[in-house]
């Protein structure tokens, strides 16, 4: 009787260990997205809350991987290799998701530089750093639009799909080759500048034309202090143009979000 109880206790302990190992792997894939995503709170959300959300998502997604628990290794080195693989997948997905928000920050900084208002800094909790005025506006606008469009639901669905495409106990196969995946990551990073230029184009063009007009005035009337006049005019012009072009900026954000979600799914396909 004691022998049977010992075997039963050992079996329960083994199952509990497999559950802990499985949840640990799930967290390594989920937490990078939660940690680096501004639309989930960014740096302003306490670590305890992020861990709670991560554990909750792990519990929700656990039934998708519960039938493969027995295939997980229990020895140290193979399990560490799986942990590193999960971190790699999570960071790759988070990198693609965050590229639009980084582009919004760069676009705002570029607009403020052209308008001469980049000395004014605001703290953005989602980024955990101080940024210029238009950078704050564009990042907050991007976060609100992404949540309004239910983009966070699609990101969570992609995480669930990744568990089917790349199970916890296997490694990425890179069926199309390793280079196409890293080429996609490189192109995503390179597209950040073009997206930032598109988002900041109305203000950049308006301030450039303002500088051009003030330069022409200075040629006609050199006694005017054009530099000091521009310090008052260009911020006003940038605010007016940003207000007039807000619909265009929102439309561009929506287009880029759709493109980003497609790239996210393509990156997942390249990993399989």
N, C-alpha and C positions, 0 to 999 in steps of 0.2 A: 504493500500500500504506500509506504513512504517512497519507494522507488518510482511508482507511477505519479505521485504528487510532484516529485522532483522533475520528472520528464515534462509534466504539464506546465510547471513553473518555468522551465527552461524554454519551452515552446512559446509561452506568452512573452517572455523576455526577448526572445529572438524576433517575434513579430513587432514588439514595441521598438526595438532597435531599427528594424527595417523602416518602420513608419518615420522615425526620427531622421534616418538617413535620407529618406525620400523627401521629406519636408525641407531638409537642409539644401538639397539640390534644387528644389523648386524656388526657395528663397534666393539662391544665387542667380537664378534667371530673372526673377521678378524685381528684386531690390534695385538693380541698376536703373531700371526704367522709373521706379518710384523715386529714386534719389536724384536723378538728373533731369527729371521732367518738370518744367516750370508750371505746367497746367495742373500738376498734383500738389502744388504748394511750394516747391523748391526748398530753399534753405529756411524759410519761415516756419515750416512744419517741424515740430520736435522729432528727434530720432525715435522716441518711444511710440509716437503716433505712426510714423512710417513703418516701424517694425510691426505694429498692430495691424496696419492695412496689409502689409506683406504677408503676415501669417494668415489673415482672413482670406486673401486671394489664394494662398497655398491650400487652405482647407477647401475652398470652392473648387479649385482645379485638381484636388487630390484624387477624386474618382476617375479622372482620365488616365492616371498613371498607376493606380493601385494594383492593376493586374500584372504589372511588370516589376513589382517590388522584389520578387524572388530572383530577378536577374541582376540586381545591383550587387556590386562587390562589397565585401565587408572588410577586406584588408586595406591598409592605409594608403599605399601608393596608387592603386587603381582608383580608389575613391577620391583622392586628391586630384587626380587627372580629370575625373568627371566634374569636380567642383570648378576647376579652371576652365573646362569647356563650357559649363553653364554661365560662368562670369563673362566669358568671351561672347556668347550669344546674347546675353542681356545687355552688355555694353554696346554691341553692334546695333541692336534694335533701338536702344536709347539714343545712339548717335544719329540715326536716321530721323527719329522723331523730333529731336531737339534742333535740327538744322534750321527750321523756319523761325524758331524763336531767337536763335543766334543771329539770323539774318535780320530780324526785326530790330534787334539791339544795334547791330552795325548800321542799319539804315537810319535809325534815329540819331546815332552819333555823327554820321555823315551830314545829315540835315542840320544838326545843331552847329557843326563846324562851319558849314557854309553860311548859316544865319548869324554866326558870331555869338551864339548863346550857349556854347559848350562849357563855359565856366560855371554855369548853374547846374548843380548836381543834386540828384534825389536818390534815396535808397530804395531799391526795388527788392522786396522780400523774396520774390520768386527766383531772382538771380543771386541773391546774397551779396550784392555789391552796389556801389553807387554808379549811376549812369546819368546821362544828360536828360533834358526835359523831353525831347521828342523820342529818345530811346525808351524812356519810361512809358510814354503814351503808346508807342507801337507795340511794346512787349505786353502791356496790359490789354490792349486791343486784340492782340493775337491770342492771348489766353482766353479771353471772353468768347471770341469767335470759335475757338477750338472746342470749348465746352458746350457752346450753343449748338454746334454742328454734331455733337455727340462723338467727337473724334476720340475721346478717351475710351468710349465703348469699343471702337474699332481697334484701338491699341490693345485692350484687354483680350478681345477676340483673336488678335494676331498672336498674343502670348499663348492662348489656348491652342491655336492651330500649330504653333511651333512645337508644342508638346507631342502632337501627333506626327508631325513631319520629322522631328528629331527627338526621339524618346530619350529619357533620362539616362538610360543604360547604354546609349550608343553615341558615336561621335559624328560630326558633320561629314558627309561623303563628298561634298563639292562635285556633284555629278557633271557640271559643266566645266570643271577645272577650278583651281584655286585662284588664278589670276582674275577671272571675270568678277568674282565677289569683291576682291580688293580694288579692282578697277571701278566698280560701282561705288564703293565707299569713297574713293578718291574723287570721283565725279560729283558725288553728293557734297563733299566739302568744297569743291571748286564752284559748284552752283550757288553756294552761299553768297558770294560776292555779286553775282548777276541778280539774284533775288533782292539783295540789299539795294543795289542800284535802281532796280525797278520800283521798289517801295519808296525810295527817297527821291525819285526822279522829279515829281512836281515841285518840291521845295528847292531842290538843287538847281533846276532850270530857272525858277523864279528868282532866286537869289543871284544866279549868274547874270540874268538879264538886268537885274537891279544894279549890280556892279558895273555892267557894261554901260547902262544909262548914266550912272554917276560919273563914270570915267569920261564919257562924252561931255557931260556938264563941266567937269573939271578942266577939260581942254578949252572950253569956251570961256569959263570964268575961273581962272586959276586962284583967285583970291578966296574962293569958297573952301571951307574946310570939309572936303568931301568925306574924309575918313571918319570924322566925328558924326557927320550927318548919317552915314551908312550904319553906324552903330545903333541909331534909333529907328532907321527905316527898315533894315533887313529883318530884324525879329518880327516886326509888325507884318511885313509882306509874307514871311514864312507862316505865321499863324493864319492869315487870311487864306493863303493858298491851301494850307492843310485842311482848313474848314471846308473849302470849296471842293477839294479832291478827296474827301473822306470816303465817298461812295466808291471811287475808283480804287482806293487803297483796300477797302473791304473786299471788293471783287477780286483784287489780286491775291489777297490772303486766302480767299476761298479756293481759287485756282491752285495756288501753291500747296494748300493742305491736301487737296485731292491728289496732286502729283506726288506729294510726300507719302501718302498712304499707299499709293501704287508702288512706289519704290520700296516701301517697307515689305510689301508682299513679294516683290521680286527678289529682295535680299534674302528672304526666307526660302524662296525656291532655289536660289543659288547655293544655299547651305545644304540642301537635301541631296 
